[in-house]
Amino acid sequence: MEQTHSSLTRRDVLKLGGAALAASATGSVLASRPVEAQTPKRGGRFRLRSHVAPVHFDPHQTIAFSTMIPLSFAYSRLVKVKGGSAVVPGTQPIEGDLAESWERQGDNVYVFKLRKGVRWHNKPPMNGRELTAEDVRYSYDRFLTIKGNANKAILEMVDKVEAPDKYTVKFTLREPNAWFVDRLASTSTWVVAKECVDQYGDLKKPESVVGTGPFMLQSYEPSVRLTFARNPNYFVPGLPYVDGVDIAIHPDPAAAFAQFLSGEYDFGPEYGMVIRRSDLDIALRRVKGLGMRDYIVVFGGYTAMKIDQEPFKDVRVRRALGMAQNGQEMLETNAWSQGKGAPNPLIPAALKEWSIPIGQLPAEGRQLYEFDPNGAKRLLAEAGHPNGLKVPIETTPGYGPDWMDAVQVSLRNWKQAGIEGDLKLKEYGAFVSSAIFGKFEKMILTLRGATTDPDTYFTPYLPGEPLNSSGVNDPKLTEMIKLQRRTFDDKKRREIVYDIQRYASQQVYYSFNPSVSAVGAWMPYVKNFGPNIGHDYGGRLMVAWLDK
């Protein structure tokens, strides 16, 4: 079987339509303004805020969103998620980035044809030379072989990468994987330059950020701001529209919101370019014509446990944790959501086509979403803990004060069920480089990454994967995950994916918080912007412009 692509795949078109129907059925309070034909304007600078500084700048050696977001302005990948106001949040329509077309040859071979005339940024050490297939081959080889790449699992199915000629890249997979092209759209698969690695030893320094993306990193003042300039030689004619992007690093959400109201930022100041729902009334009064879109975010909190140790060896204890979580209280007390959101099974509810409705889970799974502290106590007693438990719990305040509010809700809920948490706070950089890789004492509370490919959410369930924080080793589950990857028929694969979520809800290797319904916000003079899940700020902003 051979498939050729030059823009959206059939499945991506289906994704867009199905998710749009699902979004309209939710009766969301806010809707974006109608998409109108407009003439783009050149010039000006976008201004936005991050609450935390980049860990460093090497995309192949971190999973931190604080690194991936800035890199989205400077780098490219083979394919990407389409940006613009017409894209429905939660959908992931794929289009070419460095690749102008691609085809699947049989089940295991993918061939990509590169755009001609793509040039690296005109700064040392690349000095604007043309990108070649060998550059792409090198970058993916580095991704797959460099020590410390926790995202390696995204492309672990790749057996070899070849560059048959200057503009052709060929991937041979070890086994069929229906998600392969979706995986290549990940914001961890940026194409980097060998010359930069050779000169700097790694890509952690800001000076090493030399890509082929729509913007060039001009300067980085640690923990203060990042400044990007428009790439005048970008390979898409006319893009980007603005002259540059400024990202201020400011940890205080209240001060950041005040700055937004005073016109210092063009987009909502929280992660994802949203505003807190608790601030919405003030924003609507102060900013006439504010652009808005209400959507379920993909990220949400989760609990990982040492399931090979007591007390979490016993599934009854793990189920008790879930039953003792009051998801609705978490949504109601969260400044982002103010009660609006959705419960999350294994695959986040934001990925509507693949996330199973809670009502379709088995009884044991549904119970995890019905706050029942007394039922949790009974399970603990059955597991040999009639007087409850005391458990050390690690997390980081680096996710922001709203996250810490959610942590406090969890601690209160668990205490009602007899589970007392001994909270241990870790510095953000240390936490994301250790705890989420399973280096913790008993239990952690953390955030799921905002990945847009449903299959990546199965990685923490596979033995040997760095992100398998709980230490899951379940042969039945592993085989189910592999089976859906080998299944190219969308309908059949969806049934397997649903079965995986049913089974996982009974085992409770992880426990998931609900996802909030966030309010994407932008100033009325920002045009052709559409918020979406994921870290690709650069992709969304390069097609937007300023009308002022």
NUTIFI-90324 format. One record per residue: x, y, z of N, C-alpha, C in turn. Coordinates in steps of 0.05 Angstrom, whole numbers, plus 5000, padded with zeros to 4 digits. Layout:
N
XYZXYZXYZ
...
# end
This chain:
548
501749765000500050005000501850255000
501150454984502650694982500850934987
501751125003500251365008501951605004
500951804990502452054985500952284997
502552475009501352705023502752955014
501253165010502453425005501353635024
499253555040498253745060497053585082
494353585085493053445107492453155099
492852975118492052695114489052665116
488052445106485152395109484352395138
485952265155485252255183485252535196
487052705187487052975199484653135191
483653095167481153225159478853125176
478852865181476752755198476952855227
479452885236479852995263478653275265
479253435245478253715246475253725247
473953575229471053585229469853465254
470753235263469553105286469953275311
472253385314472753555338471053805338
470653915314469054155312466154095321
465153865313462453785321462353755351
464453615362464553575391464653835406
466254025395466454285409463754435409
462354415387459754555386457754435404
458054175409456154035427456454105456
458854205463459354265491457954515501
456954675482455654925491457555115505
459955145495461955315507460955595510
461555725532460655995537461856195518
464356155511465756345494466256225467
466256385447466856295420468656505407
470256415388471956605374470256765355
471356995347470057155327470057015300
468057075283467856935257470456975241
471256765227473556785210472856945185
474257165181473657345159476057365141
475557405115477757455097478957725103
481557725109482857975117485557995102
486458235098489058275085491158305107
493158115107495258125128496758395127
497658475150499358715152502158635163
504158765153506858715162507658925183
509358835201510559015220509658975249
511059105267510459085295511658845309
511258825335512458605350510258495369
510158235370508458105390509858105417
508158135438509258135465507657935482
509057755495507757555511509357495536
508157335554509457285579509756985585
511956915597512356645608512756675638
511756485653512156505682514656375692
516156235674518556105682520656115660
523156115667525356135648525955865635
527055865611527955605599529855465617
529655195618531555035633534255065619
534355035592536555085574535355085546
537055065526536055095498536554855481
537054625492537554385476534954225475
533654215451531054075449531153775453
533553665450533853375452534753285480
534753475499535653395526533853505548
531353565541529453645562526653595552
524753575570521953565563520553815572
522054015583520854245595519454425575
516954495580515454675563516854945561
518255025583519655285583521955295563
522855075554524855065532523455035505
521554855504520254795478518755035466
517555205483516055435473517955635459
520055725471521855905457523055785431
523655535432524955405409522955395385
520355405391518355385369518555635351
519755845359520056085342522456055324
524455905332527055895317527455655300
526155435306526755175292524355095275
524954895258522954765241523054465245
521054325236521154035235519953945208
519853685203518953595177516053665172
514353615191511553695189510753835214
508553985213507654135236504554145237
503554255259500754295262500054565250
498054575234497154825221496355035242
496955285237496155505255494155685241
492955865257491056055246488356045259
486756245255484156275270482156065261
482455935239480555735229480955455242
483255415256483855155268482355135294
480854915297479354875322481154765344
481154895367482854795389482254505395
484354355400484054065405484353895380
484454025356484953875331487853925323
488853745307491653755299491953705269
491053885252491353855224494253875216
495353665203498153655197498653775169
500853935167501654035142504754025140
505854045116508754045113510054285126
512454235137514054455147516554455130
518654315137520954285119520354105095
518453925099517653735078515453865061
515753845035513553945017511653715010
512553465013510753235009512052995022
510452785025511452535036509652305028
510752065029509151825022510051595039
508151415044508651165058508950945038
511150805038511650585020511450325036
509350175031508849945048508050035076
508649875096507949955123510250075139
512750035129515050105146516850325135
516350425111518150625099516550885093
517751105101516651375095518751535081
518051665059519851825044518852115043
520552295051519852585052521452735031
520152905016521453084997521553355010
524053465012524453725025523853955006
523054175018522954425003525754494994
526054614971528654704961528955004969
531455074975531955354981531555435010
531055235028530855295056533655365067
533855585082536455675091536455695122
538855615133539255655161539355955167
538956035191539056315199541756435191
541756675182544256805173545856915196
546856735212548556805235550456575240
552756625252554656405257553456185274
554355935270556255845250554955765223
552355805220551055705196551155905173
550956165179551256375160549556345135
547156245139545156245118545456035097
547055825102547355625081544755465078
544555325056542055175050541854925066
539454865076538954615090538854385070
539954165077539953925060538853685075
538353475060537353225072539253115093
541853165088543853065107543553205134
542853465134542253605159539953475174
537853405160535553275172536253005183
537752855167538652585176540252605201
542152795202543852835226542152895250
540253075247538653165270536952945282
535752775265534152555275535952335287
538352295276540252115288541052205316
541552465318542152575345539852545364
537452595355535152555372534952275383
535652075366535351795373537651685389
539951825388542351705401543551865424
542852125426544052285447543152185475
544952175493544352095520542752305534
540652225548539052405564536552515549
535952405526533552495511531152335521
529652455539527252315550525052285530
525252445508523152425487523852225465
526052085469526851885448524551695441
522851635460520651445455518851545433
518751805428517051915407517651785380
520251735375521151625349522651355353
522051215374523550965379522950755359
520850785343520250585322522150605298
523750825297525550865274527950685275
528450535254530750365251533150515240
532650665218534750815206533651055191
535251265188534651505173536751535152
535851575127537751605105537151855089
539251945075538952175057539752095029
537951965014538651864987539652074968
538652324971539652544955539352804970
540053024959540153274973537453364985
535253274973532653374981530753144989
531852904995530152675002531052555028
529152505046529752375072528052125074
529251905080527851645081528051525109
525751465121525651335147524851045143
526350855155525550575156524850515185
522450405189521550345216522150055223
522549995249522849725258520349565255
518149695259515449575257513449785249
511249715238509249915230508350085253
507850335247506850515268505050725254
502450695260500450865246500651165255
502151215276502351485287504851625278
506451515261509151615255509151905246
507451975227507452255218506552445240
504552365256503752525278506052575297
507652365302509952385320511952595310
512352605283514252795272513353085276
510753125282509853405287510353485315
511553315332512053385360514053615361
513653795381515454015385518053935399
518553685401521253595410522953495388
521953495363523453385340524553605322
525253835334526354055318528953965304
529254055279531653995264533854195271
536054085282538354245291540754205273
542754375276545054375258547454245271
548854085256551253945266553454155272
553654365256555754565261555354695289
552954735297552354855324553254665346
552554405342553454205362556454195363
557754195340560654185339561954425353
560754655349561954905360561454925390
559054855399558354905427558454655445
558754415433558854175448556154055453
554254225459551354155460549854395451
547254395456545554625447544254765470
545554755493544254875517544655175518
546655285505547155565506545255715487
544455955494542656105475544056165448
546656195449548156245424547856025404
547255785413547055545395544355535381
542455705388539855695376539955825348
540655655328540755745300539155535284
536855605275535155415262534355515234
532055415225530955505199528155615203
527355675228524655755234524056045227
521656135233520656395225521956635239
523156575262524456795278527256705286
528956905292531656855302531956955330
533156795348533656885375535757115375
534857355383536657585384538257595410
536757555432538057575458536457435479
537957355500536657235523537957355548
536257485564537157585590535957395610
537757235622536757015640534657105660
532456955660530256995678528957265675
529457405653528257675649526657675623
528057625600526557625574528157495552
526557405532527657305507526657495484
528457545465527757725443528357585417
526357575399526557445373526157655351
527657625329527357795305526257625282
524757755265523657625241525957515224
525657275214527557155196526957255168
528557435156527857545130528157335107
529457115113529856905093528156655098
525956685113524356455119523156345093
522956075093522255945068519355965059
517656065076514856115067514656405060
514256465034514156745025512156915041
513157145050511457335065511257295094
511957055104511756995133514557025146
514557085172512257175188511557465182
509157545192508257815187509458025205
509957945230511058145249514058155248
515158375259518058415258519558255280
518058175300519358035322517457955344
518557825364517057725387518657775412
517457885433518757925459517257755480
518757595494517557425515518757515542
517057635558517857725585517557485604
519457445622519357235642518557365668
516157295677515057435701513557225718
514457165742513156945757510557015771
509957265774507557345790505157375772
503057195774500757205757499057455760
498857555785497257795789498558035775
501158065778502558285765502458255734
502658005725502557955696499758035685
497657975699494958045690494658345689
495658485709495558775709497058885685
499358765678500858855655499258805629
497858575628496158515605494058735602
492658805624490559005622491659275614
494159335621495359595614496459595586
496259375572497159365544500059285540
501359165561504059085558504358815544
502258655544502258395530499958395509
500458255487498358235466496657985470
497457805488496057545491495657495521
493757325527493357245555495957165567
496457245592499157215604499756945616
497756755616498256495628499156305606
500156065614501055865595498855805575
499555785549497655745528496356005518
497456235528496356505521493456525529
492856445553490156465564490056655587
487656735595487256885620485756705639
486156755665484556605685481656685682
479856485685477056535683476156725706
477556715728476956895751477557185743
479157235723479857505714478157595690
476457415680475157465655473357715655
471757745676469957975677471458245676
473658255691475258495691476458545663
477458335651478658365624476558465604
474158355605472058435586471258735590
471358825615470659105621472859295611
475359205615477659375609478559375580
478159145567479159115539476859075520
476059285507473759265489474559105464
472758925457473258755433475358545437
475858465462477858255468477258005452
479257895439478957645426479057415446
477257215443477157005463476356735450
477256525462476356255454476556075479
474355935484474155755507474755475497
476655335510477255065501478554905524
478254645522479354465541482354435536
484054475556486954455552487654165553
489954095541490753815540492253735566
493553925578495153855602493353845627
494253695646492753665671494553525691
493953545716495653415736495253115736
497252975746496952685750498752595773
498052365783499552255806500951995796
503551985801505051745796505951625822
506151355823506651215848508750985843
510250915863511950685861510250435864
509350325842507350105843508749835849
511349835849512749585856513449575886
512549785901513049795930510349825945
510449755970508149815987508050115993
505750235996503050105995501850085968
503150195947501950225921502049965904
503349765915503249505902500449395900
498749475919496049375920494249565904
492849455884491149615867488849755883
488149635906486049765922486950025933
489450055940490550305950490550515927
491350415904491350605880488550695874
486650515875483850595870482850785891
483650745916482850925937483851205932
486251235922487251505915485451645895
484651495874482851615854480151685865
478951505881476251545891476251785911
478551835923478652055943479252325931
479552335904480052585891477352715882
476952965890474553105882475153285858
474753175835475453325811473853585807
471353575815469653815812470654035830
471453965855472554175873475054285861
476654115849479154215836478554415815
476454365798475754555777474554805789
472954785809471555015820473455205835
475555095847477455265862479755355844
479855275819482055355802481355615788
483155805790482656065778482456055748
483655855735483355835706480555745697
479355565713476955425704474455525717
474555585743472155665758469855475754
470555215755468455005753468154885726
469454995705469054895678471454735670
470954495659473054315651471954045645
473753845645472853575638474653375652
473453145661475052935673476752805652
479152715660480952595642481352295646
480852135626481751855627484751855619
485751625610488551605603489251815582
487751825560488252025539486552275547
487852505548486452755557483852805541
481852905555479252965542479553165519
481653325519481953525498482353385471
483453145470483852995445481352835441
479252975431476552875432476152615417
477552585395477052345378478052095391
480052115409481251875420480851835450
479952035464479452015493476751885498
476751675513474251525518472351685536
469851705531467951825550467951675576
467851815598468051685624465751485628
463451535617461251355619461651085606
463651065588464250815574466350655588
467350745611469250595627467850375643
469250165651467949965668467350085696
465849945712464950045738467250145755
469449975756471750055773472950315763
472950355737474050595725472350835731
469750805728467951035733468051125762
468550935780468651005809470851205815
472951205798475151395803474351685799
472151725786471151995780468752075797
468151905817465851965835466951995863
467252235871468552295897467152145919
468751965931467551775951469751715973
470151905991472251856012471651616029
469051566035468451336052468951076037
468351066011469050835995472050795994
473551015993476450995992477450886019
476250966041477050866067476550556068
474350466057473750186058475850026042
476650136019478650006003481349986018
482050206031484550206047484449996069
482149986082481849786104482149496093
480849446070481049186057483949126050
485549336043488349296036490149276060
489049286084490649266108491449526121
490049736114490650006125488150126138
487149996159484650106171484950376184
487450446191487950706203489050916183
488950846158489851026138492851006132
493951196117496651196108497951476111
500551476114502051726112504151686090
504051856069505751816046507252066039
509852046033511352286023510552335994
509952595988509052675962510852895952
512052865929513753065917512453215894
512953475893511953635870513753885868
513154065850514654315847512754555846
513454765860511955015857512555155831
514455055815515255175790513055175769
510955005773508655005755506855245760
507355395781505755635786503855615810
502855835820501155835843498455695839
497455705815494955565810495255255812
497555165804498254875808498354815838
499554985853499854925882497054935895
495255095885492455085895491254815890
491754705866490654435860491954225878
494454255884495854065901494554065929
493854305939492654325965489854195965
488354215943485854075941486253775944
488253665929488753385930489453295959
491153445972491953375999489553376018
487753576015485353576032483553346026
483153286001481453055993482552796004
485052756001486252496010486052476040
486452696054486352686083483552596093
481452686078478752596085478452296084
480052166066479951876063481951736080
483451886096485451756113488251736101
488651876079491351876067492652146072
494652146090495952396097498452436080
498552656066500852706049502952876062
505452786061507752936072509053076048
508253326043509053466019511953556020
513353485998516153565995516453715969
517153975971517354145947520154145935
520254115909522754105894523054345875
525454425870525954645851525254535823
524054715806522954625780524954475763
527354585759529354465742530154185752
530454165778531253905790528953705787
526453795791524153625790523753505762
523853685741523253585714525553425703
527853425716530153265707530553015723
528852965743529152725759526552595767
524852735781522452605792520652485771
520252625749518452515729519652275714
522152225719523451985707523551755728
521951785749521751565768523651585791
525151805793527051845815525651995838
523951855852522651965875522151745895
521351825919521151635941518751455939
516351565939513851405938511751505918
511551775915509351875900509952165892
509052235868509352515858506752615847
506452875849504253025835505653205814
504853175789506053325768504053375745
505053505724503353565701504053395678
502053305663502553175637503453385617
505353305600506153485579503953535559
504053765546501953835526502553715499
502953455498503353325472500753295458
500853305431498453305415497853045401
499752855404499352585391498352395412
495952285409494752115430496551875438
498051765419499651535425501851585445
502751835447504951895466504051865495
501451865499500451835527500651545536
501251365518501651085526504551035535
506351215527509251175534509751115563
508451265582508951215611508050935620
506850785603505850515611507750295600
509850365585511550175572514050125588
514749875594517149815609519649925595
521450035612523950135602523950425592
521550545589521450815579522151015602
523751215597524451405618522151535631
519951585616517651725628515651525641
516451275644514851085658515251125688
514251355699514751435726513951235747
511751105742510650915762511950635761
513550585740514850325737512850115728
511150175709509149985699510449765683
509749525688510649295672508349095670
506649135651504148985648504048875620
504848615616505048505589502448525573
500148495585497548515571497248805560
497849005576497549275568499649345546
502049245549504149295529503249195502
502148955501501348835476499048995463
497149095480494949255469496049515457
497949635470499149885459500549835433
501949615431503349545406501349485384
499149355391497149275371495949525358
495249725374493949965362495950115345
498550095351500550225334500750085306
500149825306500349685280497749695264
495749825275493149835262492650095248
492650095221492350335205489450425201
487650235204484750305201483950465225
483050715221482350895243480250785262
478150675250475950575267476850345285
478350165273479249935289481250025310
482950215303484950305322483650455345
481550605339480150745360478950555380
477850325371476750125389478850015408
481249965396483449865413484250075433
484450325424485250545442483150565465
480650545459478550545480478950315499
479550075488479949845506482349885524
484450005514486750065531485950245554
484350445548483550625570481650495590
480050305580478350155599480049995618
481949845606483649675623485349845642
486550065632488250225649486650345672
484050405668482450525690482050325712
482250065706481949865727484449815743
486749865730489349815743490350065758
489650305750490350555763493450575768
494950535747497850575749498550875753
496751045743496951335747494051425754
493951655767491351775773491252055761
489152125747489052375731487152575742
488152825744486453055750484753135726
482653285730481253385706482853605692
482153655667483253875652481354115654
482554345656480854595658479954675630
477754815630476954955605478055235607
479955295590481455555592480255755572
480956005577480056225559482456335545
482856255520484956375504484156665499
486056855501485357135499487557285484
486657485468488557645453487257915448
488958115445488058385441486558415414
484658605412482958615388484558675363
486858785365488458855341490158625331
490058395345491458155336489658005318
490557935294488957805274490057535266
488257355258488857085248490356925269
489656965294490756805316488656615326
489456365330487756165343489256015364
488356015389489755855409489355555404
491255395413490955105411492654975432
492354715435493954565454496754525442
498754485460501454445450503254685453
505854645449507854845455508655015430
507254975408508155105383507155395381
508055565399507355845398508255965372
510755895363511856015339510155955315
509155705313507555635290504955785289
503855845312501255985313501656285308
503856395318504256685315505456765289
506756585274507956675249505856735228
503356635231501256685212499356905222
499857015246498257225257499557495251
497957715253499057975249497758185266
498858425266497858645282496458845264
494058925272492559115257492159365273
494359515275494259765291496359955281
# end
